[in-house]
């Protein structure tokens, strides 16, 4: 393994970007905030360990790490021997008639226990891919989409008062064809940012291989030339659409040249024509923007005599990935610890959700939308709930330990019926207990305790004791038990009242007050 260990979430995402998105090691490194050597070594070890993106979705974090560490111990020496030959292979391959197959056969004669031919080729190609020190920037159809906000803003005016409000302007461009999208949004916050990203994908009718934003907060938590930290909600958005976020490098003009040029054109073809217009809502403004946008995309280029739309239809439309069937639902991410009652809390709703009781005290990741709550432990989903936005608890019976499940499967009516088999007073007391206490689980425990007293003291005594407890409004297990232990259930009412007021030398008679 590489000297620097990365999180299990990044290992899973690394596999997705490699297998599902077909990104290069350099692109994966930039997307995941790690170095290229780390990407290369993890890909090598994952492949040799037999771990694929499909298989890793069924494995817990600990299982994945154990598998990788085991492979590391077995393969370090063999890989060292092979990697020392790589410079020699490069030289030999330049000679006429020399192939990788020939070089592998020579290697196997010296090292019979060495790598198989597919592994030999894989390691060599991975090593050779790192030999290039410069990145050639060319825009292939469907490969990238650049997105950003304009520096200048447009305005809308409140009806009646005429009070002005500045709004942001989102711009996106497909660099291969130049097809452009423009939309006004209220803010640059993540909700508006994600909606604009969703709208542009719908407008283009497909998904590019990469989305390249600038380092605004809704896209990137921490910008860095080599290791940007992607906002987790934006990264989740990318997963939903089967793409990847590769932020533009800070202070690197080449990375942002396409979108910055597009913004300059938007200033001329959208901002300038609207400078003397007044709009009273975002919808009105966006309708005007859309009309000007269509004109812009239909204007022919000077050199090739084709419009952006025509070029898009010819070379880029079919290169985009299809849109998913479902729209993206905005998610929130929280890192929480499961409470001792095997629940986690969504604080803004003051609502608690259960997980399997074995996870109490564990750290979990909670992902929730407007409609669902998902709870993950070590990358594996352990609970799924419908989101509730009122105070309370959502508890699944399958998450409970056996003793709690017993209480949950009972009903107050069944408990009252069971108590009445002992006696009417016991049944009445059990009813009062359920009426007086909010915590149903505690009520079950109290009632079971009272019913259990009949085994020791008999049904008649427990029934009389329950009657005494009702007279004194003492709706508890302890009250019934004390009455039985002291024999108060057998005393007549007059005797019980006398015992309630014992004689005492300090008690004053009526004459004292004359």
ZIKALIN-V685295 format. One record per residue. N is the residue number from 0. SS is DSSP state (helix for helix, strand for strand, loop for the rest). OMEGA is omega in radians with two decimals (* if undefined). Layout:
N	SS	OMEGA
N	SS	OMEGA
This chain:
0	loop	3.08
1	loop	-3.11
2	loop	-3.13
3	loop	3.13
4	loop	3.13
5	loop	-3.10
6	loop	-3.14
7	helix	3.09
8	helix	3.12
9	helix	3.08
10	helix	3.13
11	helix	3.14
12	helix	3.10
13	helix	3.12
14	helix	-3.13
15	helix	-3.12
16	helix	-3.13
17	helix	-3.03
18	helix	-3.04
19	loop	-3.08
20	loop	3.09
21	loop	-3.12
22	loop	3.06
23	loop	3.12
24	helix	3.14
25	helix	-3.14
26	helix	3.10
27	helix	-3.14
28	helix	3.13
29	helix	-3.11
30	helix	-3.02
31	helix	3.05
32	loop	3.11
33	loop	-3.11
34	loop	3.13
35	helix	3.09
36	helix	3.10
37	helix	3.10
38	helix	-3.10
39	helix	-3.08
40	helix	3.11
41	helix	3.11
42	helix	3.11
43	helix	-3.09
44	helix	3.09
45	helix	-3.14
46	helix	-3.10
47	helix	3.09
48	loop	3.12
49	loop	-3.12
50	loop	3.09
51	loop	3.12
52	helix	3.13
53	helix	-3.09
54	helix	-3.06
55	helix	3.13
56	loop	3.13
57	loop	-3.09
58	loop	3.02
59	loop	-3.11
60	helix	-3.10
61	helix	-3.14
62	helix	3.12
63	helix	-3.09
64	helix	3.11
65	helix	-3.14
66	helix	-3.14
67	helix	-3.13
68	helix	3.12
69	helix	-3.14
70	helix	-3.13
71	helix	-3.11
72	helix	-3.07
73	helix	-2.93
74	helix	-3.04
75	helix	-3.07
76	helix	3.14
77	helix	3.14
78	helix	3.12
79	helix	3.14
80	helix	-3.12
81	helix	-3.06
82	helix	3.10
83	loop	-3.13
84	loop	-3.02
85	helix	3.10
86	helix	3.10
87	helix	3.14
88	helix	-3.14
89	helix	3.14
90	helix	-3.09
91	helix	-3.11
92	helix	3.10
93	loop	-3.11
94	loop	-3.10
95	loop	3.03
96	loop	-3.11
97	loop	3.13
98	loop	3.09
99	helix	3.13
100	helix	3.11
101	helix	-3.13
102	helix	3.10
103	helix	3.12
104	helix	3.10
105	helix	3.11
106	helix	-3.10
107	helix	3.10
108	helix	3.11
109	helix	-3.07
110	loop	-3.08
111	loop	-3.13
112	loop	-3.07
113	loop	-3.04
114	loop	3.02
115	loop	-3.10
116	helix	3.10
117	helix	3.12
118	helix	3.10
119	helix	-3.14
120	helix	-3.12
121	helix	-3.12
122	helix	-3.13
123	helix	-3.14
124	helix	3.07
125	helix	3.13
126	helix	-3.09
127	helix	-3.13
128	helix	3.13
129	loop	-3.05
130	loop	3.12
131	loop	-3.09
132	loop	3.12
133	loop	-3.11
134	loop	-3.12
135	loop	-3.07
136	loop	3.01
137	loop	-3.00
138	loop	3.09
139	loop	-3.11
140	loop	3.10
141	loop	-3.05
142	loop	-3.01
143	strand	2.93
144	strand	3.11
145	strand	-3.12
146	strand	3.13
147	strand	2.98
148	strand	3.06
149	loop	3.09
150	loop	3.12
151	loop	-3.08
152	loop	2.99
153	strand	-3.07
154	strand	2.92
155	strand	-3.03
156	strand	-3.13
157	loop	3.14
158	loop	3.10
159	loop	-3.08
160	loop	-3.09
161	loop	-3.13
162	loop	-3.07
163	strand	3.11
164	strand	3.11
165	strand	3.10
166	strand	-3.14
167	strand	3.11
168	strand	-3.12
169	strand	3.13
170	strand	3.06
171	strand	3.14
172	strand	2.98
173	loop	-2.96
174	loop	-3.11
175	loop	-3.12
176	loop	-3.10
177	loop	3.13
178	loop	-2.97
179	strand	3.07
180	strand	3.14
181	strand	3.12
182	strand	3.05
183	strand	3.10
184	strand	-3.11
185	loop	-3.07
186	loop	3.00
187	loop	-3.13
188	loop	-2.99
189	helix	-3.13
190	helix	3.13
191	helix	3.14
192	helix	-3.12
193	helix	3.09
194	helix	3.13
195	helix	3.09
196	helix	3.12
197	helix	-3.12
198	helix	-3.11
199	helix	3.10
200	helix	3.08
201	helix	3.13
202	helix	3.12
203	helix	3.11
204	loop	3.14
205	loop	-3.03
206	strand	3.08
207	loop	3.11
208	loop	-3.13
209	strand	2.96
210	strand	-3.07
211	strand	3.09
212	strand	2.91
213	loop	-3.01
214	loop	3.04
215	loop	-2.97
216	loop	-3.14
217	loop	-3.14
218	loop	-3.02
219	strand	3.12
220	strand	-3.13
221	strand	-3.13
222	loop	3.10
223	loop	-3.09
224	loop	-3.07
225	loop	-2.99
226	loop	3.11
227	loop	3.14
228	strand	-3.05
229	strand	3.02
230	loop	-3.05
231	helix	3.12
232	helix	3.11
233	helix	3.08
234	helix	3.11
235	helix	3.05
236	helix	3.14
237	helix	3.11
238	helix	-3.14
239	helix	-3.10
240	helix	3.09
241	loop	3.12
242	loop	-3.10
243	strand	3.10
244	strand	3.09
245	loop	-3.05
246	loop	3.02
247	loop	3.14
248	loop	3.13
249	loop	3.07
250	loop	3.10
251	loop	-3.03
252	helix	-3.10
253	helix	-3.10
254	helix	-3.02
255	helix	-3.04
256	helix	-3.07
257	helix	-3.08
258	helix	3.11
259	helix	3.04
260	helix	3.11
261	helix	3.13
262	helix	3.10
263	helix	3.12
264	helix	3.11
265	helix	3.08
266	helix	-3.09
267	helix	-2.97
268	helix	3.09
269	helix	-3.09
270	helix	-3.06
271	loop	3.13
272	loop	-3.09
273	loop	-2.97
274	loop	-3.11
275	loop	-3.13
276	loop	3.08
277	loop	-3.13
278	loop	-3.05
279	loop	3.10
280	loop	3.10
281	helix	-3.13
282	helix	3.12
283	helix	-3.13
284	helix	-3.11
285	helix	3.07
286	helix	3.10
287	helix	3.10
288	helix	-3.10
289	helix	3.13
290	helix	3.12
291	helix	3.13
292	helix	-3.14
293	helix	3.08
294	helix	-3.14
295	helix	-3.09
296	helix	3.13
297	helix	3.12
298	loop	-3.13
299	strand	2.98
300	loop	-3.11
301	loop	-3.00
302	loop	-3.01
303	loop	3.07
304	loop	3.04
305	loop	3.09
306	strand	3.09
307	helix	3.14
308	helix	-3.14
309	helix	3.13
310	helix	3.09
311	helix	-3.12
312	helix	-3.07
313	helix	-2.99
314	helix	-2.94
315	helix	-3.07
316	helix	-3.10
317	helix	3.12
318	helix	3.12
319	loop	3.06
320	strand	3.13
321	loop	3.08
322	loop	3.07
323	loop	-3.11
324	loop	-3.11
325	loop	3.04
326	loop	3.12
327	loop	3.08
328	loop	-3.07
329	loop	-3.09
330	loop	2.99
331	strand	-3.12
332	strand	3.09
333	strand	3.04
334	strand	-3.03
335	strand	3.04
336	strand	-3.14
337	loop	-3.13
338	loop	-3.11
339	loop	3.09
340	loop	3.11
341	loop	3.07
342	strand	2.97
343	strand	-3.06
344	strand	2.90
345	strand	-2.91
346	loop	-3.10
347	loop	3.09
348	loop	-3.03
349	loop	-3.11
350	strand	-3.08
351	strand	-3.12
352	strand	-3.07
353	strand	2.93
354	loop	3.05
355	loop	-2.96
356	helix	-3.13
357	helix	-3.08
358	helix	3.13
359	loop	-3.11
360	loop	-3.11
361	loop	3.02
362	strand	-3.12
363	strand	3.03
364	strand	-3.13
365	strand	3.13
366	strand	-3.09
367	strand	3.11
368	loop	3.10
369	loop	-3.04
370	loop	-3.06
371	strand	3.03
372	strand	3.10
373	strand	-3.11
374	strand	-3.06
375	strand	3.00
376	strand	-3.11
377	loop	3.06
378	loop	-3.14
379	strand	3.12
380	strand	-3.11
381	strand	3.14
382	strand	3.08
383	strand	-3.11
384	strand	2.90
385	strand	-3.10
386	loop	3.09
387	loop	-3.05
388	loop	3.02
389	loop	-3.10
390	loop	3.09
391	strand	-3.09
392	strand	2.92
393	strand	-3.05
394	loop	3.07
395	loop	-3.12
396	helix	-3.11
397	helix	3.10
398	helix	-3.02
399	loop	2.92
400	loop	-3.00
401	helix	-3.10
402	helix	3.10
403	helix	3.13
404	helix	3.11
405	helix	3.13
406	helix	-3.08
407	helix	-3.10
408	helix	3.05
409	loop	3.00
410	loop	3.11
411	helix	-3.13
412	helix	3.12
413	helix	3.14
414	helix	3.11
415	helix	3.12
416	helix	3.11
417	helix	3.14
418	helix	-3.11
419	helix	3.06
420	loop	3.08
421	loop	3.13
422	loop	-3.11
423	helix	-3.12
424	helix	3.11
425	helix	3.11
426	helix	3.13
427	helix	3.13
428	helix	3.13
429	helix	3.08
430	helix	3.13
431	helix	-3.14
432	helix	3.13
433	helix	3.12
434	helix	-3.00
435	helix	-3.02
436	loop	3.11
437	loop	-3.07
438	loop	-3.09
439	helix	-3.12
440	helix	3.11
441	helix	3.12
442	helix	3.10
443	helix	-3.11
444	helix	3.13
445	helix	-3.10
446	helix	3.09
447	helix	3.10
448	helix	3.13
449	helix	3.12
450	helix	-3.13
451	helix	3.12
452	helix	-3.12
453	helix	3.10
454	helix	-3.09
455	helix	-3.02
456	helix	-3.13
457	loop	-3.05
458	helix	-3.07
459	helix	-3.11
460	helix	3.13
461	helix	3.11
462	helix	3.10
463	helix	-3.14
464	helix	3.09
465	helix	3.08
466	helix	3.10
467	helix	-3.14
468	helix	3.10
469	helix	3.14
470	helix	-3.11
471	loop	3.12
472	loop	3.12
473	loop	-3.02
474	loop	-3.11
475	loop	3.07
476	helix	-3.11
477	helix	-3.14
478	helix	-3.14
479	helix	-3.13
480	helix	3.13
481	helix	3.11
482	helix	3.14
483	helix	-3.11
484	helix	-3.11
485	loop	3.11
486	loop	-3.09
487	helix	3.12
488	helix	-3.08
489	helix	-3.12
490	loop	3.04
491	loop	-3.06
492	helix	-3.12
493	helix	-3.14
494	helix	-3.13
495	helix	3.13
496	helix	3.11
497	helix	3.14
498	helix	-3.14
499	helix	-3.14
500	loop	-3.10
501	loop	3.10
502	loop	-3.09
503	loop	-3.07
504	loop	-3.10
505	loop	3.13
506	loop	-3.06
507	loop	3.10
508	loop	-3.11
509	helix	-3.12
510	helix	-3.07
511	helix	-3.04
512	helix	3.12
513	loop	*
